[in-house]
């Protein structure tokens, strides 16, 4: 009877000790990342490209111009959404894709 009581007390003591250690170990694995209100970031200044504004508003006909598809090979910037480069003679224009209304003279 004494052995079973000693064994029970030992098991209870181990169970209490293990139960108190396990949550501490689980909490040690968790990493708390604090994100403060003051985040130091560099100020980004957007500089708009200056484009030549000659002949703006002129509307080309599709038969008169050639759409420039190799703009990257020519060293031109990527045209925006709904914009295309068109070539008329030796000049390249930035135009609206649907209407071929000239927005800027590029070259």
DOVEX-910300 format. One line per 10 residues: for each residue z negated, x, y negated of N, C-alpha, C. Coordinates in Angstrom, 1 decimal, decimal comma. Layout:
# residues N
Z/X/Y/Z/X/Y/Z/X/Y | ...
This chain:
# residues 107
0,0/0,8/1,2/0,0/0,0/0,0/0,0/0,9/-1,3 | -0,8/2,0/-1,2/-0,8/2,8/-2,4/0,5/3,5/-2,6 | 1,2/3,9/-1,5/2,5/4,5/-1,7/3,5/3,6/-2,3 | 3,5/2,3/-1,9/4,4/1,4/-2,5/4,1/1,1/-4,0 | 2,8/1,1/-4,3/2,5/0,9/-5,7/2,9/2,1/-6,5 | 2,7/3,4/-6,0/3,1/4,6/-6,7/4,6/4,6/-6,8 | 5,3/4,2/-5,8/6,7/4,2/-5,8/7,2/3,2/-6,8 | 6,6/2,0/-6,9/7,0/1,0/-7,9/6,8/1,4/-9,3 | 5,6/2,1/-9,5/5,3/2,6/-10,9/6,3/3,7/-11,3 | 6,6/4,6/-10,3/7,6/5,6/-10,6/9,0/5,1/-10,9
9,4/4,1/-10,2/10,7/3,4/-10,4/10,7/2,7/-11,8 | 9,6/2,0/-12,1/9,6/1,4/-13,4/9,6/2,4/-14,6 | 8,9/3,5/-14,4/8,9/4,6/-15,4/10,3/5,2/-15,6 | 11,0/5,4/-14,5/12,3/5,9/-14,6/13,3/4,9/-15,2 | 13,1/3,6/-14,8/14,0/2,6/-15,4/13,8/2,5/-16,9 | 12,6/2,5/-17,3/12,3/2,4/-18,8/12,9/3,7/-19,5 | 12,7/4,8/-18,9/13,2/6,0/-19,5/14,8/6,0/-19,6 | 15,4/5,6/-18,5/16,9/5,6/-18,5/17,4/4,5/-19,4 | 16,7/3,4/-19,5/17,2/2,3/-20,4/17,1/2,7/-21,8 | 16,1/3,5/-22,2/16,0/3,9/-23,6/16,9/5,0/-23,9
17,4/5,8/-23,0/18,3/6,9/-23,2/19,8/6,4/-23,3 | 20,1/5,5/-22,4/21,5/5,0/-22,4/22,1/4,5/-23,7 | 21,4/3,6/-24,4/21,9/3,2/-25,7/22,1/4,3/-26,7 | 21,2/5,3/-26,7/21,3/6,4/-27,6/22,6/7,2/-27,3 | 22,8/7,4/-26,0/24,0/8,2/-25,6/25,3/7,4/-26,0 | 25,2/6,1/-25,9/26,4/5,3/-26,3/26,6/5,3/-27,8 | 25,5/5,3/-28,5/25,6/5,4/-30,0/26,1/6,8/-30,4 | 25,8/7,8/-29,7/26,2/9,2/-30,0/27,7/9,3/-29,9 | 28,4/8,5/-29,0/29,9/8,6/-28,9/30,6/8,0/-30,1 | 29,9/7,0/-30,7/30,6/6,3/-31,8/30,6/7,2/-33,1
31,8/7,2/-33,7/31,9/8,0/-34,9/32,0/7,0/-36,1 | 31,2/7,2/-37,1/31,3/6,4/-38,3/32,1/7,1/-39,3 | 33,2/6,4/-39,8/34,0/6,9/-40,8/33,8/6,1/-42,1 | 33,3/6,8/-43,1/33,0/6,1/-44,3/34,2/6,3/-45,2 | 34,7/5,2/-45,8/35,8/5,3/-46,7/35,2/4,8/-48,1 | 35,1/5,8/-48,9/34,5/5,5/-50,2/35,4/4,8/-51,1 | 34,9/4,3/-52,2/35,8/3,6/-53,2/36,5/4,6/-54,0 | 36,1/5,8/-54,1/36,7/6,8/-54,9/37,5/7,7/-54,0 | 38,8/7,4/-53,8/39,7/8,2/-53,0/40,6/9,0/-54,0 | 40,6/10,3/-53,9/41,3/11,1/-54,8/42,7/11,3/-54,3
43,7/10,6/-55,0/45,1/10,8/-54,6/45,8/11,3/-55,8 | 46,9/12,0/-55,5/47,7/12,5/-56,6/48,5/11,4/-57,3 | 48,7/11,4/-58,5/49,4/10,4/-59,3/50,9/10,7/-59,1 | 51,6/9,6/-58,6/53,0/9,8/-58,4/53,8/9,2/-59,5 | 54,7/10,0/-60,1/55,5/9,5/-61,2/56,9/9,3/-60,7 | 57,4/8,2/-60,9/58,8/7,9/-60,4/59,7/8,1/-61,6 | 60,7/9,0/-61,4/61,6/9,3/-62,5/63,0/8,6/-62,1 | 63,4/7,8/-62,9/64,7/7,1/-62,7/65,8/8,0/-63,0 | 66,9/8,0/-62,1/68,0/8,8/-62,3/68,8/8,3/-63,5 | 69,3/9,3/-64,3/70,1/8,9/-65,4/71,6/8,8/-64,9
72,2/7,8/-65,2/73,6/7,6/-64,7/74,5/7,4/-66,0 | 75,7/7,8/-65,9/76,6/7,6/-67,0/76,9/6,1/-67,1 | 76,9/5,6/-68,3/77,1/4,1/-68,4/78,5/3,8/-69,0 | 79,5/4,6/-68,7/80,8/4,3/-69,2/81,5/3,2/-68,3 | 82,3/2,4/-68,9/83,1/1,4/-68,3/82,2/0,4/-67,4 | 81,0/0,2/-67,8/80,1/-0,7/-67,1/80,6/-2,1/-67,4 | 80,6/-2,9/-66,3/81,0/-4,3/-66,4/82,5/-4,5/-66,0 | 83,3/-3,5/-65,9/84,7/-3,6/-65,5/84,7/-4,1/-64,1 | 85,6/-5,0/-63,8/85,7/-5,6/-62,4/87,0/-5,1/-61,8 | 86,9/-4,4/-60,7/88,1/-3,9/-60,0/88,6/-5,0/-59,0
89,9/-4,9/-58,6/90,4/-5,6/-57,5/90,4/-4,8/-56,3 | 90,3/-5,4/-55,1/90,2/-4,6/-53,9/91,4/-3,9/-53,6 | 92,6/-4,3/-54,1/93,8/-3,6/-53,9/93,9/-2,3/-54,7 | 93,2/-2,2/-55,8/93,3/-1,1/-56,7/92,4/0,0/-56,4 | 91,3/-0,2/-55,6/90,3/0,9/-55,4/90,2/1,1/-53,9 | 89,5/2,3/-53,6/89,2/2,7/-52,2/87,7/2,8/-52,1 | 87,1/2,2/-51,1/85,6/2,3/-51,0/85,3/3,6/-50,4 | 84,4/4,3/-51,0/84,0/5,7/-50,5/82,9/5,5/-49,5 | 83,2/5,8/-48,2/82,2/5,7/-47,1/81,6/7,0/-46,8 | 82,1/8,1/-47,2/81,5/9,5/-46,9/80,8/10,0/-48,2
79,9/9,1/-48,7/79,2/9,5/-49,9/78,2/10,7/-49,7 | 77,7/10,8/-48,5/76,8/11,9/-48,2/77,6/13,2/-48,2 | 78,8/13,2/-47,6/79,6/14,5/-47,6/80,0/14,9/-49,0 | 80,1/13,9/-49,9/80,5/14,2/-51,3/79,4/14,6/-52,2 | 78,1/14,5/-51,6/77,0/14,9/-52,4/76,4/13,8/-53,3 | 76,8/12,6/-53,0/76,3/11,5/-53,8/75,0/10,9/-53,2 | 74,2/10,3/-54,1/73,0/9,7/-53,7/73,3/8,4/-52,9 | 72,4/8,0/-52,0/72,6/6,8/-51,2/72,7/5,6/-52,1 | 73,7/4,8/-51,9/73,8/3,6/-52,8/72,8/2,6/-52,4 | 72,3/1,9/-53,4/71,3/0,9/-53,2/71,8/-0,3/-52,3
70,9/-1,2/-52,2/71,3/-2,4/-51,4/72,4/-3,2/-52,2 | 73,4/-3,7/-51,5/74,5/-4,4/-52,0/75,3/-3,6/-53,1 | 75,3/-2,3/-52,9/76,1/-1,4/-53,8/77,0/-0,5/-52,9 | 78,2/-0,2/-53,5/79,1/0,7/-52,8/79,7/1,6/-53,9 | 80,2/2,8/-53,4/81,0/3,7/-54,3/82,4/3,3/-54,1 | 83,1/3,2/-55,2/84,6/3,0/-55,2/85,3/4,1/-55,9 | 86,4/4,5/-55,4/87,2/5,5/-56,1/88,5/4,9/-56,7 | 88,7/5,2/-57,9/89,9/4,7/-58,6/90,5/5,9/-59,3 | 91,6/6,4/-58,8/92,2/7,6/-59,3/91,3/8,8/-59,0 | 90,9/9,6/-60,0/90,0/10,7/-59,8/88,5/10,4/-60,2
88,2/9,1/-60,5/86,9/8,7/-60,9/86,2/8,0/-59,7 | 84,9/8,2/-59,6/84,1/7,4/-58,6/83,1/6,6/-59,4 | 83,1/5,3/-59,0/82,2/4,3/-59,7/81,2/3,8/-58,7 | 80,0/3,4/-59,2/79,1/2,7/-58,4/79,3/1,2/-58,8 | 79,5/0,4/-57,7/79,9/-1,0/-58,0/79,1/-1,9/-57,1 | 79,0/-3,2/-57,5/78,4/-4,2/-56,7/79,3/-4,5/-55,5 | 78,7/-4,6/-54,3/79,5/-4,7/-53,1/80,4/-6,0/-53,0 | 79,8/-7,1/-53,5/80,5/-8,3/-53,3/81,5/-8,5/-54,3 | 81,3/-8,2/-55,6/82,2/-8,5/-56,7/83,0/-7,3/-57,2 | 82,7/-6,1/-56,8/83,3/-4,9/-57,3/83,1/-4,8/-58,8
82,0/-5,2/-59,3/81,7/-5,1/-60,7/81,1/-3,8/-60,9 | 81,6/-2,9/-61,8/81,1/-1,6/-62,0/79,8/-1,6/-62,7 | 78,8/-0,8/-62,0/77,5/-0,6/-62,6/77,4/0,7/-63,3 | 78,1/1,7/-62,8/78,0/3,0/-63,5/79,2/3,9/-63,1 | 79,5/4,8/-64,0/80,5/5,8/-63,7/79,8/7,0/-63,1 | 80,1/7,4/-61,9/79,5/8,6/-61,3/80,2/9,9/-61,5 | 81,5/9,9/-61,4/82,2/11,1/-61,6/83,5/10,8/-62,3
